[in-house]
Amino acid sequence: MKKLVFTLIIVFCSLAPAEERLEFYQGIRQLGMGGAGIALVNDETSLLTNPAGLGKLRDYILTVVDPEVGGSEKDVGIILNGQPAELINAQGLLSNLRNPKNMGKHFHLRGQVFPSAVFPNFGIGLLAKYEYNAEVDDTDTDYKLQYTNDIAAVVGYNFRFWDGRIKIGFNGRLINRVTVNETFPTTSTNLEFKNIASQGIGLASDVGVILSAPIRYLPSLAAVVRDVGNTQYNVADGILSGEAGEPPQTAQSIDVAVAFFPIFANKVRSSISVEYRGIDSPDEVDALNRIHAGIELNFSDVIYVRGGMNQIYWTGGLEFQSSKFQFQAATYGEEIGTNLHKREDRRYVGKFSFRF
């Protein structure tokens, strides 16, 4: 009997989904470095990635505009084989994906902006994010749709101890969430977000810590507790469309990381980090889906070259920075298959920022 139970557990684990972990926020620098970020952040993205990173700021940063857009390599074929104007509504997206040339292809589209003002140990910002993941299976039977529209106001603060070797930060987020995560028959009609989406307003908080040793390479340990105590979206009704009840709660999770910062030459520095996500959340059996590792080479604070491993897939990124402008690009692979049958979705993202 024990052998049978053990066998069933192994089979279940093998077939358990390794679907994409939908994160509240991922910055483009993080994506280029294999998804690793909580031990590295030192700018406005600290507000959402790890608020303890606010303790690394030496001056203020005011971000006026920073549009970031990303998509899948499959999107080009889907667009060419369909009607692009219909890709941003639920029914039109279904019609596009039912084209025989598009069936079995995964559609991914994400756009976000995050204007903000951050200072040493303090910051505020406003995030607006839209994300689509959708696919019609090869048999033209199921239409899987994941859609998230988040508008969030965030404030963060950090405490520094022992000359900054210990940083403890926290944020507070007021979130209006509109979301769909369902599978519909491909024969469905009149699918509109206002009828199928859940919506609600929630209060959330993350708490982060960074411990840095004052020795060569500045080895650092970092951890973030996300959505402390679980985030419920029942504070109030939402301000946008969505009539299918409240969104499901976001469970608390803990991410941990280690980082090093070698200096190779007078104007060449680097950042190296390995991160493990969701150590308290056994929702993915395959530990590889939780591992993120990356390296960044910094040339005179002007050119940045990045690479890494997101889950088991390679990533890369470039950045050109001046005193007021940033141009960034990255590519990464995302796991959308199962633990037994891995499936990569190769994605590309670009960003422009004006800040001072």
LOKEMAR-715342 format. One record per residue: x, z, y of N, C-alpha, C in turn; residue number from 0; residue in three letters. Coordinates in steps of 0.2 Angstrom, whole numbers, m for minus. Layout:
# LOKEMAR-715342
  n.xx  n.zz  n.yy ca.xx ca.zz ca.yy  c.xx  c.zz  c.yy pos code
     X     Z     Y     X     Z     Y     X     Z     Y NUM  ALA
...
END
This chain:
# LOKEMAR-715342
  n.xx  n.zz  n.yy ca.xx ca.zz ca.yy  c.xx  c.zz  c.yy pos code
     4     0    m6     0     0     0     4     0     6   0  MET
    10     4     6    14     4    12    17    m2    13   1  LYS
    19    m6     8    22   m12     8    18   m17    12   2  LYS
    11   m17    10     6   m21    12     5   m20    20   3  LEU
     5   m14    22     4   m12    29    10   m14    33   4  VAL
    16   m13    30    22   m15    34    22   m23    34   5  PHE
    20   m27    29    20   m34    30    15   m36    35   6  THR
     9   m33    35     4   m35    40     7   m34    47   7  LEU
    10   m28    48    13   m27    55    18   m32    57   8  ILE
    22   m34    52    27   m39    53    24   m46    55   9  ILE
    19   m48    51    15   m54    53    12   m54    60  10  VAL
     9   m48    61     5   m47    68    11   m48    73  11  PHE
    16   m44    72    21   m45    78    24   m52    79  12  CYS
    24   m55    73    27   m62    74    22   m67    78  13  SER
    16   m65    77    11   m70    80     9   m67    87  14  LEU
    11   m61    89     9   m58    95    11   m63   101  15  ALA
     6   m63   106     8   m68   111    14   m65   115  16  PRO
    18   m70   117    23   m69   122    22   m72   128  17  ALA
    15   m72   130    13   m76   136    17   m73   142  18  GLU
    16   m77   148    20   m76   154    17   m69   156  19  GLU
    22   m65   158    21   m58   162    19   m60   169  20  ARG
    13   m59   171    11   m60   178    13   m55   182  21  LEU
    18   m56   187    21   m51   191    17   m51   198  22  GLU
    17   m45   201    14   m45   208    18   m49   213  23  PHE
    25   m49   212    29   m52   217    35   m54   214  24  TYR
    38   m60   215    44   m62   213    47   m66   218  25  GLN
    53   m64   221    56   m68   226    61   m73   223  26  GLY
    62   m78   227    66   m84   225    73   m83   223  27  ILE
    76   m78   227    83   m76   225    83   m73   218  28  ARG
    78   m69   216    77   m65   210    76   m71   204  29  GLN
    72   m76   206    70   m81   201    77   m85   199  30  LEU
    81   m86   204    87   m90   203    92   m86   199  31  GLY
    91   m79   199    96   m75   195    93   m72   189  32  MET
    89   m76   186    86   m74   179    81   m69   180  33  GLY
    78   m68   186    73   m63   187    75   m56   188  34  GLY
    82   m55   188    84   m49   190    85   m47   197  35  ALA
    82   m41   199    82   m40   207    82   m33   209  36  GLY
    80   m28   205    78   m22   207    85   m18   209  37  ILE
    90   m20   206    97   m16   208   100   m20   214  38  ALA
    98   m26   216   101   m30   220    98   m31   227  39  LEU
    92   m30   228    88   m32   234    91   m28   240  40  VAL
    92   m31   246    95   m28   252    92   m31   258  41  ASN
    85   m34   257    82   m37   263    75   m36   263  42  ASP
    71   m40   266    63   m39   267    60   m39   260  43  GLU
    63   m42   255    59   m42   248    60   m35   245  44  THR
    64   m31   248    64   m24   245    58   m21   245  45  SER
    54   m22   250    47   m19   251    43   m20   244  46  LEU
    44   m26   241    39   m27   235    43   m27   229  47  LEU
    50   m28   229    54   m28   223    57   m21   221  48  THR
    59   m17   226    62   m11   225    62    m7   232  49  ASN
    58    m3   234    58     0   240    65     4   242  50  PRO
    68     6   237    74     9   238    80     5   241  51  ALA
    79    m2   240    83    m7   243    83    m7   251  52  GLY
    78    m4   254    78    m3   261    83     1   263  53  LEU
    86     5   259    92     9   261    98     5   261  54  GLY
    98    m1   259   104    m5   260   105    m9   267  55  LYS
    99    m9   270    99   m13   277   103    m9   282  56  LEU
   107   m13   285   111   m11   291   108   m12   298  57  ARG
   103   m17   298   100   m19   304    93   m21   303  58  ASP
    89   m23   308    82   m25   307    82   m32   305  59  TYR
    77   m34   301    76   m41   300    68   m43   301  60  ILE
    67   m47   306    60   m49   307    59   m56   304  61  LEU
    55   m57   299    53   m63   296    47   m66   299  62  THR
    47   m71   303    41   m74   306    37   m78   301  63  VAL
    41   m83   298    37   m87   293    42   m89   287  64  VAL
    39   m89   281    44   m90   275    40   m93   269  65  ASP
    37   m99   270    33  m102   265    37  m103   259  66  PRO
    34  m102   253    38  m103   247    33  m106   242  67  GLU
    35  m112   239    30  m116   235    34  m117   228  68  VAL
    31  m116   223    34  m118   216    29  m121   211  69  GLY
    31  m125   207    27  m128   202    31  m130   195  70  GLY
    27  m132   190    30  m134   184    33  m141   184  71  SER
    37  m143   180    40  m150   179    34  m154   176  72  GLU
    29  m151   173    24  m155   170    19  m157   176  73  LYS
    19  m154   181    14  m155   187    14  m162   189  74  ASP
    20  m165   190    21  m172   192    17  m176   188  75  VAL
    18  m176   181    14  m180   177     6  m179   178  76  GLY
     4  m173   178    m3  m171   179    m6  m174   185  77  ILE
    m2  m173   191    m4  m176   197    m5  m184   197  78  ILE
     0  m187   194     0  m194   194    m6  m197   189  79  LEU
    m7  m193   184   m13  m195   179   m20  m193   181  80  ASN
   m20  m190   187   m27  m187   189   m28  m188   196  81  GLY
   m32  m183   199   m34  m183   206   m32  m177   209  82  GLN
   m26  m178   213   m23  m172   216   m27  m167   220  83  PRO
   m32  m170   224   m36  m167   228   m40  m162   225  84  ALA
   m41  m163   218   m46  m158   214   m42  m153   210  85  GLU
   m36  m152   211   m32  m148   207   m32  m141   209  86  LEU
   m35  m139   215   m35  m132   217   m42  m129   217  87  ILE
   m47  m132   213   m53  m129   212   m54  m129   204  88  ASN
   m58  m124   201   m58  m123   194   m61  m129   190  89  ALA
   m66  m132   193   m69  m138   189   m65  m144   190  90  GLN
   m62  m145   196   m58  m151   197   m52  m151   193  91  GLY
   m49  m145   192   m43  m144   188   m45  m145   181  92  LEU
   m50  m143   178   m53  m145   171   m53  m152   171  93  LEU
   m56  m156   175   m57  m163   175   m50  m166   174  94  SER
   m45  m164   178   m39  m167   178   m35  m166   171  95  ASN
   m36  m160   169   m32  m158   163   m35  m161   156  96  LEU
   m42  m163   157   m45  m166   151   m43  m174   150  97  ARG
   m40  m176   155   m37  m183   155   m32  m183   148  98  ASN
   m33  m188   144   m29  m188   138   m22  m187   139  99  PRO
   m20  m190   144   m12  m190   146   m10  m183   148 100  LYS
   m15  m178   150   m13  m172   152   m15  m166   147 101  ASN
   m18  m168   142   m20  m162   137   m14  m160   134 102  MET
   m14  m153   133    m8  m150   130    m2  m149   135 103  GLY
    m3  m151   141     2  m149   147     0  m143   151 104  LYS
     5  m139   152     4  m133   156     4  m134   163 105  HIS
    m1  m133   167    m1  m133   174     1  m127   178 106  PHE
     6  m127   182     8  m121   186     9  m122   193 107  HIS
     6  m118   197     7  m119   204     6  m112   208 108  LEU
    11  m111   212    12  m105   216    14  m106   223 109  ARG
    11  m102   227    13  m103   234    12   m96   237 110  GLY
    16   m94   242    16   m87   245    20   m87   251 111  GLN
    17   m83   256    21   m81   262    21   m74   263 112  VAL
    26   m71   266    27   m64   267    31   m62   273 113  PHE
    27   m63   279    30   m61   285    30   m53   285 114  PRO
    36   m51   289    37   m44   288    42   m42   294 115  SER
    43   m35   294    48   m32   299    51   m26   295 116  ALA
    57   m27   294    61   m21   290    67   m19   294 117  VAL
    68   m12   294    73    m9   297    77    m4   292 118  PHE
    82    m2   293    85     3   289    81     8   286 119  PRO
    79     8   280    75    14   277    67    13   278 120  ASN
    65     8   282    58     7   283    56     0   284 121  PHE
    50    m2   282    47    m9   283    40   m10   282 122  GLY
    37   m15   285    30   m17   284    30   m24   283 123  ILE
    25   m26   279    24   m34   278    17   m35   276 124  GLY
    15   m42   276     9   m44   274    10   m50   269 125  LEU
     8   m49   263     9   m54   257     2   m58   256 126  LEU
     3   m65   256    m3   m69   254     0   m74   248 127  ALA
    m3   m73   242    m1   m77   237    m6   m80   233 128  LYS
    m5   m86   231   m10   m90   226    m6   m93   220 129  TYR
    m9   m92   214    m5   m94   208   m10   m96   203 130  GLU
    m9  m102   201   m13  m106   196    m9  m107   189 131  TYR
   m12  m105   183    m9  m107   177   m15  m109   173 132  ASN
   m15  m116   170   m20  m118   167   m18  m124   162 133  ALA
   m22  m124   157   m21  m129   151   m27  m131   147 134  GLU
   m28  m137   145   m33  m139   140   m29  m141   134 135  VAL
   m31  m138   128   m27  m139   122   m28  m146   120 136  ASP
   m24  m148   115   m23  m155   112   m30  m157   109 137  ASP
   m34  m152   107   m40  m154   104   m46  m155   108 138  THR
   m45  m154   115   m50  m155   120   m56  m150   119 139  ASP
   m54  m144   117   m59  m138   115   m59  m133   120 140  THR
   m53  m130   122   m52  m124   126   m49  m126   133 141  ASP
   m51  m123   138   m48  m123   144   m46  m116   146 142  TYR
   m40  m115   146   m37  m108   148   m35  m108   155 143  LYS
   m38  m103   159   m37  m103   166   m35   m96   168 144  LEU
   m29   m96   172   m27   m90   175   m26   m91   182 145  GLN
   m30   m87   187   m29   m89   194   m29   m82   197 146  TYR
   m24   m81   202   m24   m75   206   m23   m77   213 147  THR
   m27   m73   217   m26   m74   225   m25   m67   227 148  ASN
   m19   m65   229   m18   m58   232   m17   m59   240 149  ASP
   m20   m54   243   m18   m53   250   m17   m46   251 150  ILE
   m11   m44   253    m9   m37   253    m5   m35   259 151  ALA
    m7   m29   262    m3   m26   267     2   m21   264 152  ALA
     8   m20   265    13   m16   262    17   m12   267 153  VAL
    18    m6   266    23    m2   270    27     2   265 154  VAL
    34     2   267    38     6   263    43    10   267 155  GLY
    46    15   263    51    20   266    56    22   261 156  TYR
    62    23   263    67    25   258    71    31   261 157  ASN
    73    36   257    77    42   258    84    41   255 158  PHE
    89    42   260    96    42   257    99    49   257 159  ARG
   102    49   251   106    56   250   113    54   248 160  PHE
   117    59   249   124    59   248   128    53   250 161  TRP
   127    52   257   130    46   260   127    39   257 162  ASP
   121    39   255   118    33   253   119    31   245 163  GLY
   123    36   242   124    34   235   118    35   231 164  ARG
   113    39   233   107    40   230   101    38   235 165  ILE
    97    33   233    92    30   237    85    31   233 166  LYS
    80    34   236    74    34   233    69    32   238 167  ILE
    65    27   236    60    23   240    54    23   237 168  GLY
    49    22   241    42    21   239    38    16   244 169  PHE
    33    13   241    29     9   245    21    10   244 170  ASN
    17     8   249    10     9   248     7     2   249 171  GLY
     3    m1   245     0    m7   246    m8    m7   246 172  ARG
   m11   m10   250   m18   m11   251   m19   m19   249 173  LEU
   m22   m20   243   m23   m26   240   m30   m29   239 174  ILE
   m31   m35   242   m37   m38   240   m36   m43   235 175  ASN
   m38   m42   229   m37   m47   223   m43   m51   221 176  ARG
   m42   m57   220   m47   m62   217   m43   m65   211 177  VAL
   m46   m64   205   m43   m66   199   m48   m69   194 178  THR
   m45   m74   190   m48   m76   184   m43   m76   178 179  VAL
   m45   m74   172   m41   m74   166   m45   m75   160 180  ASN
   m47   m81   159   m52   m83   154   m51   m90   151 181  GLU
   m54   m90   145   m54   m97   142   m61   m99   141 182  THR
   m62  m105   144   m69  m109   144   m69  m115   140 183  PHE
   m75  m116   137   m76  m123   133   m74  m128   138 184  PRO
   m71  m134   136   m70  m139   140   m76  m143   142 185  THR
   m81  m142   139   m88  m145   141   m91  m141   147 186  THR
   m88  m136   150   m91  m132   155   m92  m136   161 187  SER
   m97  m134   165   m98  m138   171  m100  m133   177 188  THR
   m99  m135   183  m100  m131   189   m96  m124   189 189  ASN
   m90  m125   187   m85  m119   187   m83  m118   195 190  LEU
   m85  m113   198   m83  m111   204   m80  m104   205 191  GLU
   m74  m104   208   m71   m97   209   m76   m92   211 192  PHE
   m80   m93   216   m85   m88   218   m89   m86   213 193  LYS
   m90   m89   207   m95   m87   202   m91   m84   196 194  ASN
   m85   m86   195   m81   m84   189   m76   m79   190 195  ILE
   m74   m78   197   m68   m74   198   m71   m67   199 196  ALA
   m66   m62   197   m67   m55   199   m63   m53   205 197  SER
   m66   m49   209   m63   m47   216   m64   m40   217 198  GLN
   m59   m37   221   m60   m30   223   m53   m28   227 199  GLY
   m54   m23   230   m48   m20   234   m46   m14   231 200  ILE
   m39   m14   231   m36    m8   227   m30    m5   231 201  GLY
   m28     1   230   m23     5   233   m17     5   228 202  LEU
   m11     3   229    m6     4   224     0     7   227 203  ALA
     5     9   223    11    12   225    17    11   220 204  SER
    23     9   222    28     8   218    34    14   220 205  ASP
    37    16   216    43    21   218    49    19   214 206  VAL
    54    18   218    61    15   216    67    20   217 207  GLY
    72    19   213    78    23   214    84    18   213 208  VAL
    89    19   217    96    16   216   101    21   216 209  ILE
   105    21   211   111    26   211   117    22   211 210  LEU
   122    23   216   128    19   216   134    23   216 211  SER
   139    21   212   145    25   211   150    23   216 212  ALA
   153    27   220   158    25   225   165    23   222 213  PRO
   165    19   217   171    16   214   171     9   214 214  ILE
   177     6   211   177    m1   211   171    m5   208 215  ARG
   169   m10   211   164   m14   209   157   m11   210 216  TYR
   157    m5   213   151    m2   215   145    m2   210 217  LEU
   147     0   204   142     0   198   136     4   200 218  PRO
   130     1   199   123     4   201   118     4   196 219  SER
   114     9   196   109    10   191   102    10   195 220  LEU
    97     6   193    91     6   197    85     7   192 221  ALA
    79     9   195    73    10   191    67     9   196 222  ALA
    62     6   194    56     6   198    50     7   194 223  VAL
    46    12   196    39    13   193    34    10   197 224  VAL
    31     5   194    26     0   197    19     3   196 225  ARG
    15     2   201     8     4   200     7    11   197 226  ASP
    10    15   201    10    22   199     3    25   197 227  VAL
     2    27   191    m4    30   189   m10    25   188 228  GLY
    m8    18   187   m12    13   186   m16    11   193 229  ASN
   m16     4   194   m20     2   200   m27     0   199 230  THR
   m32     3   202   m39     1   201   m41    m3   207 231  GLN
   m45    m8   206   m47   m12   212   m55   m11   213 232  TYR
   m56    m4   215   m63    m2   216   m63     2   222 233  ASN
   m59     1   227   m59     5   233   m65     2   237 234  VAL
   m65    m5   237   m71    m8   241   m72   m15   238 235  ALA
   m77   m18   240   m79   m25   238   m73   m29   242 236  ASP
   m72   m35   239   m67   m39   241   m69   m43   248 237  GLY
   m65   m46   251   m66   m50   257   m67   m57   256 238  ILE
   m65   m60   250   m65   m67   249   m71   m68   244 239  LEU
   m70   m74   240   m75   m75   235   m74   m72   229 240  SER
   m79   m71   225   m78   m68   218   m84   m63   216 241  GLY
   m88   m65   212   m94   m61   210   m94   m59   203 242  GLU
   m89   m59   199   m89   m57   192   m86   m50   191 243  ALA
   m88   m46   196   m86   m39   195   m79   m37   197 244  GLY
   m76   m31   196   m70   m29   198   m64   m32   194 245  GLU
   m58   m34   196   m53   m36   192   m50   m30   188 246  PRO
   m48   m32   182   m45   m27   177   m39   m23   181 247  PRO
   m39   m17   179   m33   m13   182   m26   m15   180 248  GLN
   m22   m14   184   m15   m15   183   m11    m9   181 249  THR
    m9    m9   174    m6    m3   171     1    m2   174 250  ALA
     2     5   174     9     7   177    14     4   172 251  GLN
    20     2   175    26     0   171    32     2   174 252  SER
    37     2   170    44     5   172    49    m1   171 253  ILE
    53    m3   176    58    m7   175    65    m4   177 254  ASP
    70    m6   173    77    m3   174    82    m8   174 255  VAL
    88    m7   178    93   m12   178   100    m8   180 256  ALA
   105   m12   178   112   m10   180   115   m16   184 257  VAL
   119   m15   189   122   m20   193   129   m18   195 258  ALA
   133   m24   196   140   m23   198   141   m28   204 259  PHE
   146   m26   208   147   m31   214   155   m32   215 260  PHE
   157   m36   211   165   m38   212   166   m42   218 261  PRO
   172   m41   221   174   m45   226   180   m49   224 262  ILE
   180   m56   224   185   m60   221   190   m62   227 263  PHE
   188   m63   233   192   m65   238   190   m62   245 264  ALA
   193   m63   250   191   m61   257   184   m63   259 265  ASN
   182   m69   257   176   m72   259   172   m74   253 266  LYS
   173   m71   247   169   m73   241   168   m66   237 267  VAL
   161   m65   237   159   m59   234   154   m61   229 268  ARG
   152   m56   225   147   m58   219   143   m52   218 269  SER
   137   m53   215   132   m48   212   131   m50   205 270  SER
   131   m45   201   129   m46   194   124   m41   191 271  ILE
   119   m43   188   114   m38   186   111   m40   179 272  SER
   109   m35   176   105   m35   170    99   m31   170 273  VAL
    93   m33   169    87   m30   170    82   m30   164 274  GLU
    79   m24   163    74   m24   157    67   m21   160 275  TYR
    62   m25   159    56   m24   162    51   m21   157 276  ARG
    47   m16   159    41   m13   155    44    m9   149 277  GLY
    48    m5   151    51    m1   145    46     4   142 278  ILE
    41     5   146    35    10   144    29     6   141 279  ASP
    29    m1   141    23    m5   140    24    m9   133 280  SER
    22    m7   128    23   m10   121    18   m16   121 281  PRO
    17   m20   126    13   m26   126    16   m32   123 282  ASP
    23   m32   123    26   m38   120    31   m35   115 283  GLU
    30   m38   109    35   m35   103    42   m38   104 284  VAL
    42   m44   106    49   m47   107    53   m45   113 285  ASP
    58   m41   112    61   m38   118    65   m43   122 286  ALA
    66   m49   119    69   m54   123    65   m56   129 287  LEU
    59   m56   129    54   m58   134    55   m53   140 288  ASN
    58   m47   139    59   m42   144    66   m42   148 289  ARG
    70   m46   145    77   m46   147    78   m51   153 290  ILE
    82   m49   158    83   m54   164    90   m52   166 291  HIS
    94   m57   167   101   m56   169   103   m62   174 292  ALA
   107   m60   179   109   m65   183   116   m63   187 293  GLY
   119   m69   190   125   m68   194   124   m72   201 294  ILE
   127   m69   206   126   m73   212   133   m73   215 295  GLU
   136   m79   218   142   m79   221   140   m81   229 296  LEU
   143   m76   233   142   m76   240   148   m79   244 297  ASN
   147   m85   247   153   m88   251   152   m87   258 298  PHE
   155   m82   261   155   m80   268   148   m79   271 299  SER
   144   m76   267   137   m75   269   133   m81   272 300  ASP
   135   m87   269   132   m93   272   129   m97   266 301  VAL
   133   m98   260   131  m102   254   131   m97   249 302  ILE
   126   m97   245   125   m93   239   123   m97   233 303  TYR
   127   m96   228   126  m100   221   124   m95   216 304  VAL
   118   m96   213   115   m91   208   114   m94   201 305  ARG
   114   m90   196   113   m92   189   111   m86   185 306  GLY
   108   m88   179   106   m82   175   101   m84   169 307  GLY
    98   m79   166    94   m80   160    88   m76   161 308  MET
    82   m80   162    76   m77   162    72   m77   155 309  ASN
    72   m71   152    70   m71   145    75   m74   141 310  GLN
    74   m80   138    79   m83   134    81   m90   138 311  ILE
    79   m91   144    80   m98   147    84   m97   153 312  TYR
    88  m103   154    93  m103   160    89  m103   166 313  TRP
    92  m101   172    90  m101   178    96  m103   183 314  THR
    94  m106   189    99  m108   194    96  m108   201 315  GLY
   100  m106   206    98  m106   213   103  m108   218 316  GLY
   101  m110   224   106  m111   229   102  m109   236 317  LEU
   107  m106   240   104  m104   247   109  m106   252 318  GLU
   107  m109   258   110  m110   264   107  m105   269 319  PHE
   111  m101   273   109   m97   277   113   m97   284 320  GLN
   109   m97   289   112   m96   296   109   m89   299 321  SER
   110   m88   305   108   m82   309   100   m82   309 322  SER
    97   m87   309    90   m87   310    86   m91   304 323  LYS
    89   m95   300    86   m99   295    89   m98   288 324  PHE
    84   m99   283    86   m99   276    83  m105   273 325  GLN
    87  m108   269    84  m114   264    86  m112   257 326  PHE
    81  m111   253    83  m108   246    79  m113   241 327  GLN
    82  m113   235    79  m117   230    81  m114   223 328  ALA
    77  m114   218    78  m111   212    74  m115   206 329  ALA
    77  m114   200    74  m117   194    74  m112   189 330  THR
    69  m111   185    69  m106   180    64  m108   174 331  TYR
    65  m105   168    61  m106   162    57  m100   161 332  GLY
    50  m101   160    46   m96   159    43   m97   152 333  GLU
    42   m91   148    40   m91   141    32   m91   141 334  GLU
    29   m96   138    22   m97   138    19   m98   131 335  ILE
    24   m97   126    22   m97   119    20   m91   116 336  GLY
    22   m90   109    21   m84   106    28   m82   103 337  THR
    28   m76   100    35   m74    98    37   m78    92 338  ASN
    33   m81    88    35   m85    83    36   m92    85 339  LEU
    32   m94    90    33  m101    92    35  m101    99 340  HIS
    41  m101   101    43  m101   108    41  m107   112 341  LYS
    40  m107   118    38  m113   122    40  m112   129 342  ARG
    44  m116   132    47  m115   138    43  m119   143 343  GLU
    41  m116   149    38  m120   155    44  m120   160 344  ASP
    47  m126   161    52  m126   166    49  m127   173 345  ARG
    51  m123   178    48  m122   185    54  m123   190 346  ARG
    51  m125   196    55  m126   202    52  m123   208 347  TYR
    56  m120   212    53  m117   218    57  m118   224 348  VAL
    54  m119   230    58  m119   236    56  m115   242 349  GLY
    60  m113   246    58  m109   252    62  m110   258 350  LYS
    58  m110   264    61  m110   270    59  m104   274 351  PHE
    64  m101   278    62   m95   281    65   m95   289 352  SER
    61   m93   293    64   m92   300    63   m84   302 353  PHE
    69   m81   303    69   m74   304    75   m72   309 354  ARG
    74   m67   312    80   m64   316    80   m57   316 355  PHE
END
